[in-house]
Amino acid sequence: MSSEIRIDGLAIAPEVLSIIISRSVEEVEGIASVGVRDLATNLVSMFSAKPSASSLPPIEAEVEGDRLHITVRVTVFFGYPFKKLAEAVRAAVVKAVDGQVGVGVSAVDVCIDGLVFPKE
């Protein structure tokens, strides 16, 4: 997200939308973080010519007509079924955007970019 998102007579800063979405997604059971917060992965991407998941924005939004198409990148805890997590993330995003911004969501793409294993 680079500049203001303009939709249905409303302009919203991408950072504001990102905060709203991040807070709702982080409340979903099984989500470790929004985006990749792995120091090793971040260091490798700094020295690599190829972009990694950690260099991509954790939340992106595009306007499609009068609705938003949202992409959310998450790190999840091991042991939670990916499909159910994605469904829960989609529901949380739609509810948060509708409730806080008042704009419809056409789609929510969920990208699982990291996996956290329990410490033994």
C-alpha positions as CSV (number, residue, x, y, z in Angstrom):
1,M,0.0,0.0,0.0
2,S,1.7,3.2,-1.1
3,S,-0.7,6.1,-1.0
4,E,-4.1,6.9,0.4
5,I,-6.8,4.4,-0.4
6,R,-9.8,6.1,-1.9
7,I,-13.1,4.3,-1.8
8,D,-16.8,5.4,-1.7
9,G,-16.0,9.0,-0.9
10,L,-13.5,8.1,1.8
11,A,-9.7,8.4,1.8
12,I,-7.9,6.3,4.4
13,A,-4.1,6.0,5.0
14,P,-2.8,2.6,4.4
15,E,-1.2,2.5,7.8
16,V,-4.6,3.1,9.4
17,L,-6.1,0.2,7.5
18,S,-3.1,-1.9,8.3
19,I,-3.5,-1.3,12.1
20,I,-7.2,-2.2,12.0
21,I,-6.6,-5.4,10.1
22,S,-3.5,-6.4,12.1
23,R,-5.3,-6.0,15.4
24,S,-8.2,-8.2,14.3
25,V,-6.0,-10.9,12.8
26,E,-3.7,-11.1,15.8
27,E,-6.7,-12.1,17.9
28,V,-7.3,-15.2,15.8
29,E,-6.3,-18.3,17.7
30,G,-3.3,-19.9,16.0
31,I,-1.8,-16.7,14.5
32,A,1.7,-16.0,15.8
33,S,2.0,-12.6,14.0
34,V,1.0,-10.6,11.1
35,G,3.9,-10.6,8.7
36,V,7.2,-12.5,9.3
37,R,9.0,-11.6,12.5
38,D,11.8,-14.0,12.2
39,L,15.3,-12.5,12.6
40,A,17.1,-15.1,10.6
41,T,14.7,-14.8,7.7
42,N,14.9,-11.0,7.8
43,L,18.7,-11.1,7.8
44,V,18.8,-13.5,4.8
45,S,16.5,-11.3,2.8
46,M,18.7,-8.2,3.5
47,F,21.6,-9.9,1.8
48,S,19.7,-11.7,-0.9
49,A,18.8,-10.2,-4.3
50,K,15.6,-12.2,-4.3
51,P,12.7,-10.7,-2.2
52,S,11.5,-13.0,0.6
53,A,8.2,-13.1,2.3
54,S,9.6,-10.8,5.1
55,S,10.3,-8.0,2.6
56,L,6.7,-8.0,1.4
57,P,4.2,-5.8,3.2
58,P,2.2,-7.7,5.7
59,I,-1.1,-6.2,4.5
60,E,-2.0,-4.9,1.1
61,A,-5.3,-3.5,-0.1
62,E,-6.6,-2.7,-3.6
63,V,-9.8,-1.0,-4.5
64,E,-12.2,-3.1,-6.7
65,G,-15.2,-1.0,-7.5
66,D,-16.7,0.0,-4.2
67,R,-15.0,-2.8,-2.2
68,L,-11.5,-3.7,-1.0
69,H,-9.4,-6.7,-2.0
70,I,-7.1,-7.4,0.9
71,T,-4.0,-9.6,1.2
72,V,-2.7,-10.6,4.6
73,R,0.6,-12.3,5.3
74,V,0.8,-14.2,8.6
75,T,3.0,-16.4,10.6
76,V,1.1,-19.3,12.3
77,F,1.7,-21.7,15.2
78,F,2.3,-25.3,14.2
79,G,-0.7,-27.6,14.9
80,Y,-3.5,-25.4,13.5
81,P,-5.0,-26.5,10.2
82,F,-4.2,-23.9,7.6
83,K,-7.6,-23.9,5.9
84,K,-9.4,-23.3,9.1
85,L,-7.0,-20.5,10.1
86,A,-7.4,-18.8,6.7
87,E,-11.2,-18.9,7.1
88,A,-11.0,-17.4,10.6
89,V,-8.6,-14.7,9.3
90,R,-10.9,-13.9,6.5
91,A,-13.9,-13.6,8.8
92,A,-11.9,-11.4,11.3
93,V,-10.8,-9.0,8.5
94,V,-14.2,-8.7,6.9
95,K,-15.8,-8.0,10.4
96,A,-13.1,-5.4,11.3
97,V,-13.1,-3.5,8.0
98,D,-16.9,-3.5,7.8
99,G,-17.3,-2.4,11.5
100,Q,-14.5,0.2,11.6
101,V,-14.3,1.5,8.1
102,G,-17.8,0.7,6.8
103,V,-16.5,-0.6,3.5
104,G,-17.2,-4.0,2.0
105,V,-14.5,-6.5,1.3
106,S,-14.5,-8.4,-2.1
107,A,-11.8,-10.9,-1.1
108,V,-9.2,-11.7,1.6
109,D,-6.2,-13.5,0.4
110,V,-4.3,-15.2,3.3
111,C,-0.6,-16.0,2.7
112,I,1.0,-18.2,5.4
113,D,4.6,-17.0,5.2
114,G,6.0,-18.5,8.4
115,L,5.5,-21.3,10.9
116,V,6.3,-21.3,14.6
117,F,7.0,-24.6,16.3
118,P,6.5,-25.0,20.1
119,K,9.5,-25.1,22.3
120,E,10.2,-28.5,23.7
